[in-house]
Amino acid sequence: KIGDRVGVAWLYWTCGSCDYCQSGQENLCPNARFTGLHADGGYGEFMVVPERFAYPLPDTFSDAAAAPLLCAGIIGTGR
C-alpha cells in the first residue's frame, strides 16, 4: 500500500499475456520494460511502479543489504 517500503528490480513490467508470461518466463517477455531503461527511478528515492513489480522489503534489511536482492539477475535463454 502507499507508504510501504518496497524495492523495484530491473524487470519493471511485462505484458502478462504472451506465451512467455503465461508460462512463468516473464524474463523473456518480448514486450518487457526495464527500470532505468524504459522507466525512470532506478536510483530515485521515490518512483511509480506497477504493484505486481514492487517487492516488500523487510525492516531487517538496510537499503544496502536489500539492493543485491533486486539485482538484474533475470538472465534467460531462448530468444
N, C-alpha and C positions, 0 to 999 in steps of 0.2 A: 504494500500500500504506500501511498505518498509519504515520504519521510523515512522509509526504511532504508537501511544501509545495504546496498547491493553492488555487485560487480557486473561488468559487461565484457564479454570475451571478444575476440577477433570476429567471430561469426555473429553479426549483428541482426540478421534477418534471413529467412528463407521463405519460399513460396508456400510450402506445405502441401502442394498438390502434385508436384512432378513425381515420377517413379522413384527417384532417389529419396525424396522426403517421405513418400508413402512407405518406403521400405526401411526407414530408420537411418538412412545415409544422408542426412541433411548437409553434411560437409561437402557433398558432391553436387548439390543443387546448382543447376546452370543459371538460376536467377538470383543467387545469393548476394547479399550486401554485406560489406565488411566495415567494422569500426576503424576509423582513421582513413579509409579509402573512399567509401560511399557515404559514410555517416560521420559527422563531426562529434568530437567529445572524448576521444580516446585518452587524452591527458587532462580532461576537464574535471573540475570538482563536481559539476552538475551536468547532466545531459538527459535527453529524452530517448527512450528505448522501448521497443515493443515488450510487453510484460513477459512473454514466454522466453525472452532472451536476457532477462535480468535475474541474476542469481543471488539469493540471500547470502550475506557474509556474516558469520557468527562473530559476536563481540570478542571472542577469544583470539581472533586473528587481527593483528595490526594490518594496516594497509600494505606495508612492505611484505608481510608474510602471506597475504592473500593474493598479491599480484601474480606470482608464478602459477597459481591455480587458474588464472584467466588467460594464460599464455596462448599464443597462436598455434597450439599443438593440434590442429584439426587436419592433419595430413590425410590424404586419401589417394586411391588409385582408381583407374578405370575410366578416366576422362579422355 
